[in-house]
Amino acid sequence: MTIHYRIPCFDCELLVKQTEASEASFQVGIQNRSNPLGFGNLIGSYATKTEAIQHANHFCQFYTMAKEKGYHFKENAFIKKDKETIPVAMIMKATPTAVDLERFFK
C-alpha cells in the first residue's frame, strides 16, 4: 500500500492510498490526527488517483462545513441531534459544488 496524497482536514487527516488488492485501486481514508497509526477508515474507492484526490478534497470541504454546523463524524455518517443523518456515501458519489454541499444541511 502506497500513500499518494495527504490532506489535513479540521481535526483529522485524509489519505489517498493505492492498493493492489482491490478492484478500485485508489482509496480515500480518514484518520484522527491524535492517533495517526494505521491507514485510517475507508470512506471511498476510485479507479484513478486524480479521482480519489478530487473526492478527498470535496470530502474535506464537507467535513469542515459539517463540523462548523455542529455535526460529528461517526462510522460512515455525519450525525447531529434532531437532524437527519448524512451518509458519507451520498457525499463521496458525486463531486458537488460548495452550494450543493450546503444543501445537505437544510
Secondary structure, 3 states (H helix, E strand, C coil): CEEEEEEEECCEEEEEEECCCCCCCEEEEEEECCCCCCCCEEEEEECCHHHHHHHHHHHHHHHHHHHHCCCEEECCEEECCCCCCEEHHHHHCCCCCHHHHHHCCC
